[in-house]
């Protein structure tokens, strides 16, 4: 078991550069040389969805930033994909985030795919200090939404 500390603040940490390069996701560089945006990682599904009824506008690709990770790259990509898809399915996002819906979708996805005991915290501002199983921790953001996904060890009851 390992302990990790997370915060919904973008300045909390800048780890994940190696993870980003392992993931093979495109890097986005800001026009003004903004240090925070230079670390951004763009992950797009290849499909751009219209924002409004007026046909000219399109939704920007979701920007994914890895804050901290102890998880294999394939599992990280699955989390990014699930989060992006769920956010895209929210009718009023980004005006109104439904954090419980997103947390439930990620938890169910990971419980089904990788076994039980996954936990997910979603929000724009939160603090946390969690103990997680080795290889089962991911703290990332999609645009301005922060997501903490982690797994705890399940031990059989001593009967």
Secondary structure as UniProt FT lines:
FT   STRAND          2..7
FT   HELIX           10..12
FT   HELIX           17..23
FT   STRAND          26..27
FT   TURN            31..32
FT   HELIX           35..38
FT   STRAND          41..42
FT   TURN            55..56
FT   STRAND          63..70
FT   HELIX           73..89
FT   TURN            91..95
FT   HELIX           99..114
FT   STRAND          118..123
FT   STRAND          127..132
FT   TURN            134..135
FT   STRAND          137..142
FT   TURN            143..144
FT   STRAND          145..151
//
